[in-house]
C-alpha cells in the first residue's frame, strides 16, 4: 500500500461535534482522524450530487425554454453519433 502524505492540524470544534465523531470512530472501530476524513469525503460527494442535480435542473429548464421557442434539440446520444461521423479539425 502506498503511503499517503499527511499533515497534522489542531482543531477546535463544539463538544457535540466531537462527541459525534468519537461515537462514529468507535462504531467503525477506527481513529478519530479516519472518521473525520471519511465524513469530509461523504460531504464532498453529497455536494457533488447536489451540483449534478442543479445542473440537470438547469438543463431541463433550458430545454423547456428552447422547445417553447421552437428551437431544435439534439439529444446527447444524437450528438455523440454526429461527433463520430463529422471529423474534427481544429483551427490553427
N, CA, C and O atoms as a GROMACS GRO file, in nm:
protein
  368
    1UNK      N    1   0.085  -0.116   0.000
    1UNK     CA    2   0.000   0.000   0.000
    1UNK      C    3   0.090   0.123   0.000
    1UNK      O    4   0.188   0.129   0.075
    2UNK      N    5   0.058   0.221  -0.083
    2UNK     CA    6   0.138   0.342  -0.093
    2UNK      C    7   0.109   0.432   0.027
    2UNK      O    8  -0.004   0.442   0.074
    3UNK      N    9   0.213   0.497   0.075
    3UNK     CA   10   0.198   0.588   0.187
    3UNK      C   11   0.128   0.716   0.140
    3UNK      O   12   0.154   0.765   0.030
    4UNK      N   13   0.040   0.768   0.223
    4UNK     CA   14  -0.032   0.890   0.191
    4UNK      C   15   0.032   1.006   0.266
    4UNK      O   16   0.058   0.996   0.386
    5UNK      N   17   0.056   1.114   0.197
    5UNK     CA   18   0.111   1.232   0.261
    5UNK      C   19   0.007   1.289   0.356
    5UNK      O   20  -0.110   1.304   0.319
    6UNK      N   21   0.048   1.321   0.476
    6UNK     CA   22  -0.045   1.376   0.575
    6UNK      C   23   0.014   1.500   0.638
    6UNK      O   24   0.134   1.526   0.628
    7UNK      N   25  -0.072   1.576   0.702
    7UNK     CA   26  -0.030   1.692   0.777
    7UNK      C   27  -0.114   1.695   0.905
    7UNK      O   28  -0.231   1.656   0.903
    8UNK      N   29  -0.056   1.738   1.012
    8UNK     CA   30  -0.124   1.740   1.140
    8UNK      C   31  -0.182   1.878   1.165
    8UNK      O   32  -0.116   1.980   1.144
    9UNK      N   33  -0.309   1.881   1.211
    9UNK     CA   34  -0.378   2.006   1.243
    9UNK      C   35  -0.435   1.994   1.384
    9UNK      O   36  -0.470   1.885   1.430
   10UNK      N   37  -0.445   2.105   1.449
   10UNK     CA   38  -0.518   2.111   1.575
   10UNK      C   39  -0.652   2.173   1.545
   10UNK      O   40  -0.659   2.283   1.489
   11UNK      N   41  -0.758   2.105   1.581
   11UNK     CA   42  -0.893   2.152   1.552
   11UNK      C   43  -0.966   2.188   1.679
   11UNK      O   44  -0.955   2.120   1.781
   12UNK      N   45  -1.042   2.295   1.672
   12UNK     CA   46  -1.132   2.331   1.779
   12UNK      C   47  -1.273   2.314   1.726
   12UNK      O   48  -1.308   2.371   1.622
   13UNK      N   49  -1.353   2.236   1.796
   13UNK     CA   50  -1.489   2.211   1.749
   13UNK      C   51  -1.584   2.204   1.868
   13UNK      O   52  -1.540   2.182   1.981
   14UNK      N   53  -1.711   2.223   1.843
   14UNK     CA   54  -1.809   2.212   1.951
   14UNK      C   55  -1.807   2.072   2.013
   14UNK      O   56  -1.772   1.974   1.947
   15UNK      N   57  -1.845   2.064   2.139
   15UNK     CA   58  -1.845   1.935   2.210
   15UNK      C   59  -1.937   1.834   2.142
   15UNK      O   60  -1.904   1.715   2.136
   16UNK      N   61  -2.051   1.879   2.092
   16UNK     CA   62  -2.145   1.787   2.025
   16UNK      C   63  -2.082   1.726   1.901
   16UNK      O   64  -2.100   1.607   1.874
   17UNK      N   65  -2.007   1.807   1.827
   17UNK     CA   66  -1.941   1.757   1.707
   17UNK      C   67  -1.834   1.657   1.744
   17UNK      O   68  -1.820   1.553   1.680
   18UNK      N   69  -1.759   1.688   1.848
   18UNK     CA   70  -1.654   1.597   1.894
   18UNK      C   71  -1.715   1.465   1.941
   18UNK      O   72  -1.661   1.358   1.912
   19UNK      N   73  -1.826   1.473   2.012
   19UNK     CA   74  -1.893   1.352   2.061
   19UNK      C   75  -1.944   1.268   1.943
   19UNK      O   76  -1.934   1.146   1.945
   20UNK      N   77  -1.998   1.334   1.842
   20UNK     CA   78  -2.046   1.264   1.722
   20UNK      C   79  -1.932   1.191   1.653
   20UNK      O   80  -1.945   1.074   1.618
   21UNK      N   81  -1.820   1.260   1.634
   21UNK     CA   82  -1.704   1.197   1.570
   21UNK      C   83  -1.649   1.083   1.653
   21UNK      O   84  -1.610   0.980   1.598
   22UNK      N   85  -1.646   1.100   1.784
   22UNK     CA   86  -1.596   0.996   1.872
   22UNK      C   87  -1.683   0.872   1.864
   22UNK      O   88  -1.633   0.760   1.854
   23UNK      N   89  -1.817   0.891   1.869
   23UNK     CA   90  -1.910   0.778   1.858
   23UNK      C   91  -1.894   0.708   1.723
   23UNK      O   92  -1.894   0.585   1.714
   24UNK      N   93  -1.879   0.787   1.618
   24UNK     CA   94  -1.865   0.731   1.484
   24UNK      C   95  -1.735   0.650   1.472
   24UNK      O   96  -1.734   0.542   1.415
   25UNK      N   97  -1.628   0.704   1.526
   25UNK     CA   98  -1.499   0.634   1.522
   25UNK      C   99  -1.506   0.503   1.599
   25UNK      O  100  -1.456   0.401   1.554
   26UNK      N  101  -1.569   0.506   1.716
   26UNK     CA  102  -1.582   0.384   1.795
   26UNK      C  103  -1.669   0.281   1.723
   26UNK      O  104  -1.636   0.162   1.722
   27UNK      N  105  -1.779   0.326   1.662
   27UNK     CA  106  -1.869   0.235   1.592
   27UNK      C  107  -1.800   0.170   1.472
   27UNK      O  108  -1.825   0.054   1.441
   28UNK      N  109  -1.714   0.246   1.406
   28UNK     CA  110  -1.643   0.195   1.289
   28UNK      C  111  -1.509   0.131   1.325
   28UNK      O  112  -1.435   0.084   1.239
   29UNK      N  113  -1.479   0.132   1.456
   29UNK     CA  114  -1.352   0.077   1.508
   29UNK      C  115  -1.232   0.135   1.432
   29UNK      O  116  -1.148   0.062   1.379
   30UNK      N  117  -1.228   0.267   1.428
   30UNK     CA  118  -1.121   0.338   1.359
   30UNK      C  119  -1.077   0.458   1.441
   30UNK      O  120  -1.127   0.480   1.552
   31UNK      N  121  -0.986   0.535   1.388
   31UNK     CA  122  -0.937   0.652   1.459
   31UNK      C  123  -1.027   0.772   1.433
   31UNK      O  124  -1.104   0.775   1.337
   32UNK      N  125  -1.015   0.871   1.520
   32UNK     CA  126  -1.089   0.996   1.501
   32UNK      C  127  -1.051   1.060   1.368
   32UNK      O  128  -1.137   1.113   1.297
   33UNK      N  129  -0.925   1.054   1.335
   33UNK     CA  130  -0.876   1.113   1.210
   33UNK      C  131  -0.942   1.049   1.090
   33UNK      O  132  -0.986   1.118   0.998
   34UNK      N  133  -0.948   0.916   1.088
   34UNK     CA  134  -1.008   0.845   0.975
   34UNK      C  135  -1.158   0.871   0.969
   34UNK      O  136  -1.214   0.885   0.860
   35UNK      N  137  -1.224   0.877   1.085
   35UNK     CA  138  -1.367   0.905   1.088
   35UNK      C  139  -1.395   1.045   1.035
   35UNK      O  140  -1.491   1.065   0.960
   36UNK      N  141  -1.312   1.141   1.072
   36UNK     CA  142  -1.328   1.278   1.025
   36UNK      C  143  -1.305   1.287   0.874
   36UNK      O  144  -1.380   1.352   0.802
   37UNK      N  145  -1.199   1.220   0.826
   37UNK     CA  146  -1.168   1.220   0.683
   37UNK      C  147  -1.281   1.158   0.604
   37UNK      O  148  -1.318   1.210   0.498
   38UNK      N  149  -1.336   1.048   0.653
   38UNK     CA  150  -1.448   0.982   0.585
   38UNK      C  151  -1.570   1.074   0.581
   38UNK      O  152  -1.640   1.081   0.480
   39UNK      N  153  -1.596   1.143   0.690
   39UNK     CA  154  -1.709   1.235   0.697
   39UNK      C  155  -1.693   1.349   0.596
   39UNK      O  156  -1.790   1.387   0.530
   40UNK      N  157  -1.573   1.401   0.583
   40UNK     CA  158  -1.547   1.509   0.487
   40UNK      C  159  -1.566   1.458   0.345
   40UNK      O  160  -1.625   1.527   0.262
   41UNK      N  161  -1.517   1.336   0.315
   41UNK     CA  162  -1.534   1.279   0.181
   41UNK      C  163  -1.682   1.258   0.149
   41UNK      O  164  -1.725   1.285   0.038
   42UNK      N  165  -1.759   1.210   0.246
   42UNK     CA  166  -1.902   1.189   0.226
   42UNK      C  167  -1.971   1.322   0.197
   42UNK      O  168  -2.059   1.331   0.112
   43UNK      N  169  -1.929   1.426   0.269
   43UNK     CA  170  -1.987   1.558   0.248
   43UNK      C  171  -1.953   1.610   0.108
   43UNK      O  172  -2.038   1.668   0.041
   44UNK      N  173  -1.830   1.588   0.066
   44UNK     CA  174  -1.788   1.630  -0.068
   44UNK      C  175  -1.870   1.559  -0.176
   44UNK      O  176  -1.911   1.621  -0.273
   45UNK      N  177  -1.893   1.429  -0.158
   45UNK     CA  178  -1.974   1.353  -0.253
   45UNK      C  179  -2.118   1.404  -0.256
   45UNK      O  180  -2.179   1.412  -0.362
   46UNK      N  181  -2.170   1.438  -0.138
   46UNK     CA  182  -2.306   1.491  -0.129
   46UNK      C  183  -2.314   1.624  -0.205
   46UNK      O  184  -2.411   1.648  -0.277
   47UNK      N  185  -2.214   1.710  -0.190
   47UNK     CA  186  -2.213   1.837  -0.261
   47UNK      C  187  -2.206   1.817  -0.412
   47UNK      O  188  -2.269   1.890  -0.488
   48UNK      N  189  -2.128   1.717  -0.455
   48UNK     CA  190  -2.121   1.686  -0.598
   48UNK      C  191  -2.256   1.639  -0.650
   48UNK      O  192  -2.296   1.675  -0.761
   49UNK      N  193  -2.327   1.558  -0.571
   49UNK     CA  194  -2.460   1.511  -0.611
   49UNK      C  195  -2.557   1.629  -0.623
   49UNK      O  196  -2.637   1.634  -0.716
   50UNK      N  197  -2.548   1.723  -0.529
   50UNK     CA  198  -2.634   1.842  -0.532
   50UNK      C  199  -2.602   1.924  -0.657
   50UNK      O  200  -2.692   1.973  -0.725
   51UNK      N  201  -2.473   1.940  -0.685
   51UNK     CA  202  -2.431   2.015  -0.804
   51UNK      C  203  -2.482   1.948  -0.931
   51UNK      O  204  -2.531   2.015  -1.022
   52UNK      N  205  -2.472   1.816  -0.938
   52UNK     CA  206  -2.522   1.742  -1.054
   52UNK      C  207  -2.673   1.761  -1.071
   52UNK      O  208  -2.722   1.778  -1.182
   53UNK      N  209  -2.746   1.758  -0.960
   53UNK     CA  210  -2.891   1.776  -0.965
   53UNK      C  211  -2.927   1.916  -1.013
   53UNK      O  212  -3.020   1.934  -1.092
   54UNK      N  213  -2.853   2.016  -0.964
   54UNK     CA  214  -2.878   2.154  -1.009
   54UNK      C  215  -2.848   2.169  -1.158
   54UNK      O  216  -2.922   2.236  -1.230
   55UNK      N  217  -2.740   2.107  -1.203
   55UNK     CA  218  -2.705   2.113  -1.344
   55UNK      C  219  -2.813   2.048  -1.429
   55UNK      O  220  -2.852   2.102  -1.533
   56UNK      N  221  -2.862   1.932  -1.385
   56UNK     CA  222  -2.968   1.863  -1.458
   56UNK      C  223  -3.095   1.948  -1.462
   56UNK      O  224  -3.163   1.953  -1.564
   57UNK      N  225  -3.126   2.015  -1.351
   57UNK     CA  226  -3.244   2.101  -1.346
   57UNK      C  227  -3.227   2.219  -1.442
   57UNK      O  228  -3.321   2.254  -1.513
   58UNK      N  229  -3.109   2.280  -1.445
   58UNK     CA  230  -3.082   2.391  -1.536
   58UNK      C  231  -3.097   2.346  -1.680
   58UNK      O  232  -3.156   2.416  -1.763
   59UNK      N  233  -3.043   2.228  -1.711
   59UNK     CA  234  -3.054   2.174  -1.848
   59UNK      C  235  -3.200   2.152  -1.885
   59UNK      O  236  -3.241   2.184  -1.996
   60UNK      N  237  -3.278   2.097  -1.793
   60UNK     CA  238  -3.420   2.071  -1.820
   60UNK      C  239  -3.495   2.202  -1.843
   60UNK      O  240  -3.581   2.210  -1.931
   61UNK      N  241  -3.462   2.304  -1.764
   61UNK     CA  242  -3.528   2.434  -1.780
   61UNK      C  243  -3.492   2.496  -1.916
   61UNK      O  244  -3.579   2.548  -1.986
   62UNK      N  245  -3.364   2.489  -1.952
   62UNK     CA  246  -3.323   2.544  -2.081
   62UNK      C  247  -3.385   2.468  -2.197
   62UNK      O  248  -3.426   2.527  -2.297
   63UNK      N  249  -3.393   2.336  -2.183
   63UNK     CA  250  -3.456   2.254  -2.287
   63UNK      C  251  -3.601   2.295  -2.304
   63UNK      O  252  -3.649   2.307  -2.417
   64UNK      N  253  -3.672   2.316  -2.193
   64UNK     CA  254  -3.813   2.356  -2.199
   64UNK      C  255  -3.827   2.493  -2.266
   64UNK      O  256  -3.919   2.514  -2.344
   65UNK      N  257  -3.735   2.585  -2.235
   65UNK     CA  258  -3.740   2.718  -2.298
   65UNK      C  259  -3.716   2.708  -2.448
   65UNK      O  260  -3.789   2.769  -2.526
   66UNK      N  261  -3.615   2.632  -2.489
   66UNK     CA  262  -3.583   2.617  -2.631
   66UNK      C  263  -3.699   2.553  -2.706
   66UNK      O  264  -3.734   2.593  -2.816
   67UNK      N  265  -3.758   2.453  -2.643
   67UNK     CA  266  -3.868   2.382  -2.706
   67UNK      C  267  -3.988   2.477  -2.721
   67UNK      O  268  -4.055   2.477  -2.824
   68UNK      N  269  -4.013   2.558  -2.619
   68UNK     CA  270  -4.125   2.653  -2.623
   68UNK      C  271  -4.102   2.759  -2.730
   68UNK      O  272  -4.198   2.808  -2.791
   69UNK      N  273  -3.977   2.796  -2.754
   69UNK     CA  274  -3.944   2.896  -2.855
   69UNK      C  275  -3.931   2.836  -2.995
   69UNK      O  276  -3.897   2.906  -3.090
   70UNK      N  277  -3.958   2.707  -3.008
   70UNK     CA  278  -3.949   2.641  -3.137
   70UNK      C  279  -3.808   2.602  -3.177
   70UNK      O  280  -3.782   2.573  -3.293
   71UNK      N  281  -3.717   2.603  -3.083
   71UNK     CA  282  -3.578   2.568  -3.110
   71UNK      C  283  -3.561   2.418  -3.128
   71UNK      O  284  -3.647   2.339  -3.089
   72UNK      N  285  -3.450   2.382  -3.187
   72UNK     CA  286  -3.420   2.241  -3.209
   72UNK      C  287  -3.339   2.188  -3.092
   72UNK      O  288  -3.260   2.260  -3.030
   73UNK      N  289  -3.359   2.062  -3.063
   73UNK     CA  290  -3.287   1.996  -2.953
   73UNK      C  291  -3.223   1.870  -3.006
   73UNK      O  292  -3.288   1.789  -3.074
   74UNK      N  293  -3.098   1.853  -2.975
   74UNK     CA  294  -3.026   1.732  -3.013
   74UNK      C  295  -2.992   1.658  -2.884
   74UNK      O  296  -2.927   1.714  -2.795
   75UNK      N  297  -3.035   1.534  -2.873
   75UNK     CA  298  -3.006   1.456  -2.752
   75UNK      C  299  -2.857   1.426  -2.744
   75UNK      O  300  -2.786   1.436  -2.844
   76UNK      N  301  -2.813   1.389  -2.629
   76UNK     CA  302  -2.673   1.356  -2.608
   76UNK      C  303  -2.632   1.241  -2.700
   76UNK      O  304  -2.524   1.243  -2.760
   77UNK      N  305  -2.718   1.141  -2.710
   77UNK     CA  306  -2.689   1.025  -2.794
   77UNK      C  307  -2.671   1.066  -2.941
   77UNK      O  308  -2.580   1.020  -3.009
   78UNK      N  309  -2.761   1.154  -2.987
   78UNK     CA  310  -2.752   1.202  -3.125
   78UNK      C  311  -2.623   1.282  -3.146
   78UNK      O  312  -2.557   1.270  -3.248
   79UNK      N  313  -2.590   1.364  -3.049
   79UNK     CA  314  -2.469   1.445  -3.058
   79UNK      C  315  -2.346   1.356  -3.066
   79UNK      O  316  -2.253   1.386  -3.142
   80UNK      N  317  -2.343   1.247  -2.989
   80UNK     CA  318  -2.228   1.157  -2.993
   80UNK      C  319  -2.219   1.085  -3.127
   80UNK      O  320  -2.109   1.062  -3.176
   81UNK      N  321  -2.333   1.049  -3.186
   81UNK     CA  322  -2.332   0.986  -3.318
   81UNK      C  323  -2.277   1.083  -3.423
   81UNK      O  324  -2.199   1.045  -3.510
   82UNK      N  325  -2.320   1.210  -3.412
   82UNK     CA  326  -2.270   1.312  -3.504
   82UNK      C  327  -2.121   1.334  -3.485
   82UNK      O  328  -2.047   1.354  -3.581
   83UNK      N  329  -2.077   1.331  -3.361
   83UNK     CA  330  -1.935   1.353  -3.331
   83UNK      C  331  -1.849   1.244  -3.393
   83UNK      O  332  -1.734   1.269  -3.431
   84UNK      N  333  -1.902   1.125  -3.402
   84UNK     CA  334  -1.827   1.014  -3.462
   84UNK      C  335  -1.819   1.026  -3.614
   84UNK      O  336  -1.721   0.982  -3.675
   85UNK      N  337  -1.922   1.085  -3.676
   85UNK     CA  338  -1.924   1.091  -3.822
   85UNK      C  339  -1.865   1.220  -3.878
   85UNK      O  340  -1.815   1.220  -3.991
   86UNK      N  341  -1.870   1.328  -3.804
   86UNK     CA  342  -1.816   1.455  -3.851
   86UNK      C  343  -1.672   1.469  -3.801
   86UNK      O  344  -1.649   1.470  -3.680
   87UNK      N  345  -1.576   1.478  -3.892
   87UNK     CA  346  -1.437   1.488  -3.848
   87UNK      C  347  -1.410   1.623  -3.779
   87UNK      O  348  -1.461   1.727  -3.820
   88UNK      N  349  -1.330   1.618  -3.676
   88UNK     CA  350  -1.294   1.739  -3.602
   88UNK      C  351  -1.159   1.788  -3.649
   88UNK      O  352  -1.059   1.717  -3.638
   89UNK      N  353  -1.156   1.908  -3.702
   89UNK     CA  354  -1.029   1.967  -3.747
   89UNK      C  355  -1.016   2.104  -3.682
   89UNK      O  356  -1.072   2.202  -3.730
   90UNK      N  357  -0.942   2.109  -3.572
   90UNK     CA  358  -0.927   2.236  -3.502
   90UNK      C  359  -0.853   2.339  -3.587
   90UNK      O  360  -0.764   2.306  -3.665
   91UNK      N  361  -0.892   2.464  -3.569
   91UNK     CA  362  -0.826   2.573  -3.642
   91UNK      C  363  -0.690   2.599  -3.580
   91UNK      O  364  -0.672   2.586  -3.459
   92UNK      N  365  -0.595   2.636  -3.665
   92UNK     CA  366  -0.461   2.663  -3.614
   92UNK      C  367  -0.438   2.811  -3.600
   92UNK      O  368  -0.330   2.854  -3.558
   0.00000   0.00000   0.00000
